[in-house]
Amino acid sequence: MDWYDATERYHEQTLSHGGRLSSLHEDWQREMAAIWRLEAEVNNGAYLQFVLNWGRESYVYASQGLKRTGAEKMARIVDACQALVDEHFDFETKRDEQRRELMPNPVIDRDGNLVKRGGSVLPETVLQRLYELSYEFMEYPDDLAELGIQHYAAYVDDDDSSRTNG
């Protein structure tokens, strides 16, 4: 099993359903999809990019999955990032355009239109800490691929078998 292919496969299965993790049948599939999102987004643009693009539900499943695999250091980092967001911004009650105000950089839509100027509603010290934590995550203090394979391989193998036989 290739960790990145397997996690991406479950993430891609959600795309025809608006990216909703609930479109996956099992919690372990949701965890794998959320971990793929977490890795892709944090490595591309830091934690705020992840939570803005995929929401708090993806955080919940990613954190849960990291803990189940034994990637405790990475889980602590992600939990610390989300705690900072939660402390300074009521994410769940905001609309998408309000959530964009978390990002410190300008946001441009797919058509090249500026939809948000630079600047964040978060204090500079919080932004700095979020970036520090994101860089710690990017250093992979846990061998996530190895831990993920050890934990999820049997589930994926069973899922592959049921697809082939069913």
C-alpha positions as CSV (number, residue, x, y, z in Angstrom):
1,M,0.0,0.0,0.0
2,D,1.3,3.4,-0.9
3,W,0.3,5.9,1.9
4,Y,-0.2,8.9,-0.3
5,D,-2.1,7.1,-3.1
6,A,-4.4,5.5,-0.5
7,T,-5.2,8.7,1.3
8,E,-5.7,10.7,-1.9
9,R,-8.0,8.0,-3.2
10,Y,-10.4,8.5,-0.3
11,H,-10.1,12.3,-0.5
12,E,-11.0,12.1,-4.3
13,Q,-14.0,10.0,-3.6
14,T,-15.5,13.0,-1.7
15,L,-15.1,15.4,-4.6
16,S,-18.2,14.4,-6.5
17,H,-20.1,15.0,-3.2
18,G,-18.9,18.6,-2.6
19,G,-15.9,17.4,-0.6
20,R,-18.1,16.1,2.2
21,L,-16.4,13.6,4.4
22,S,-19.8,12.2,5.3
23,S,-20.0,10.8,1.7
24,L,-17.5,8.2,2.8
25,H,-19.1,5.2,4.6
26,E,-16.5,4.5,7.3
27,D,-14.8,6.8,9.8
28,W,-11.4,5.3,8.9
29,Q,-12.0,6.4,5.3
30,R,-12.9,9.9,6.5
31,E,-9.7,10.0,8.6
32,M,-7.5,9.0,5.7
33,A,-9.1,11.6,3.4
34,A,-8.7,14.3,6.1
35,I,-5.1,13.4,6.7
36,W,-4.5,13.7,3.0
37,R,-6.0,17.2,3.0
38,L,-4.0,18.1,6.1
39,E,-0.7,17.1,4.6
40,A,-1.4,18.6,1.2
41,E,-2.6,22.0,2.6
42,V,-0.2,22.5,5.5
43,N,2.7,21.6,3.2
44,N,1.4,24.0,0.6
45,G,0.2,27.0,2.6
46,A,0.2,26.2,6.4
47,Y,-2.5,25.3,8.8
48,L,-4.9,28.2,8.0
49,Q,-5.1,27.1,4.4
50,F,-6.1,23.6,5.5
51,V,-8.9,24.7,7.9
52,L,-10.2,27.4,5.4
53,N,-10.3,25.0,2.5
54,W,-11.7,22.0,4.3
55,G,-13.3,23.1,7.5
56,R,-13.4,22.0,11.1
57,E,-14.8,18.6,10.3
58,S,-11.7,17.8,8.3
59,Y,-9.6,18.9,11.3
60,V,-11.6,16.6,13.6
61,Y,-11.1,13.6,11.4
62,A,-7.4,14.4,10.7
63,S,-6.7,14.8,14.4
64,Q,-8.5,11.6,15.3
65,G,-6.6,9.7,12.5
66,L,-3.2,11.0,13.6
67,K,-3.9,9.8,17.2
68,R,-5.1,6.4,16.0
69,T,-2.0,5.9,14.0
70,G,0.3,6.9,16.9
71,A,1.4,10.1,15.2
72,E,1.1,11.9,18.6
73,K,3.5,14.7,18.0
74,M,1.8,15.7,14.8
75,A,-1.6,15.4,16.5
76,R,-0.5,17.8,19.2
77,I,0.7,20.3,16.6
78,V,-2.6,20.2,14.7
79,D,-4.6,20.4,18.0
80,A,-2.5,23.4,19.0
81,C,-3.2,25.1,15.7
82,Q,-6.9,24.5,15.9
83,A,-7.0,25.7,19.6
84,L,-5.4,29.0,18.5
85,V,-8.0,29.4,15.7
86,D,-10.8,28.5,18.1
87,E,-9.6,30.9,20.8
88,H,-9.5,33.9,18.5
89,F,-12.2,33.2,15.9
90,D,-15.6,31.6,16.0
91,F,-15.1,29.6,12.8
92,E,-18.3,27.6,12.9
93,T,-20.6,30.6,13.0
94,K,-18.9,32.5,10.1
95,R,-19.8,32.4,6.4
96,D,-17.0,31.5,3.9
97,E,-16.3,35.2,3.1
98,Q,-15.9,35.9,6.8
99,R,-13.6,32.9,7.3
100,R,-11.3,34.2,4.5
101,E,-10.5,37.1,6.9
102,L,-8.3,34.6,8.8
103,M,-5.8,34.5,6.0
104,P,-3.1,37.2,6.1
105,N,-2.5,37.2,2.4
106,P,-4.7,38.4,-0.4
107,V,-7.1,35.8,-1.8
108,I,-7.8,35.6,-5.6
109,D,-10.6,33.5,-7.0
110,R,-10.3,31.1,-10.0
111,D,-11.1,34.0,-12.4
112,G,-8.2,36.1,-11.1
113,N,-10.4,38.5,-9.2
114,L,-9.3,39.8,-5.8
115,V,-11.8,38.6,-3.2
116,K,-9.9,39.6,-0.1
117,R,-7.1,42.1,0.5
118,G,-4.1,41.2,2.7
119,G,-4.4,41.2,6.4
120,S,-5.9,38.9,9.0
121,V,-8.3,39.3,11.8
122,L,-5.9,37.2,13.9
123,P,-3.3,39.0,16.0
124,E,0.2,38.9,14.5
125,T,1.5,36.8,17.5
126,V,-1.2,34.2,16.7
127,L,-0.3,34.1,13.0
128,Q,3.3,33.8,13.9
129,R,2.6,30.9,16.2
130,L,0.4,29.2,13.6
131,Y,3.3,29.4,11.1
132,E,5.8,28.1,13.6
133,L,3.5,25.1,14.3
134,S,2.9,24.5,10.6
135,Y,6.7,24.4,10.0
136,E,7.0,21.9,12.9
137,F,4.3,19.7,11.2
138,M,6.2,20.0,7.9
139,E,9.3,18.5,9.6
140,Y,7.3,15.3,10.2
141,P,8.2,14.6,13.8
142,D,6.4,11.3,13.4
143,D,6.8,8.9,10.5
144,L,3.3,9.4,9.4
145,A,3.4,7.3,6.2
146,E,4.8,4.3,8.1
147,L,2.4,4.7,11.0
148,G,-0.5,5.2,8.6
149,I,0.3,2.1,6.7
150,Q,0.6,0.1,9.8
151,H,-2.7,1.3,11.1
152,Y,-4.8,1.5,7.9
153,A,-3.4,-1.2,5.6
154,A,-5.8,-3.9,6.7
155,Y,-8.8,-1.6,6.3
156,V,-7.7,-0.6,2.8
157,D,-6.9,-4.2,1.8
158,D,-10.4,-5.3,3.0
159,D,-11.9,-2.4,1.1
160,D,-10.0,-3.3,-2.1
161,S,-11.1,-6.9,-1.7
162,S,-14.7,-6.0,-1.3
163,R,-14.5,-3.7,-4.4
164,T,-12.9,-6.5,-6.5
165,N,-15.3,-9.2,-5.2
166,G,-18.4,-7.3,-4.7
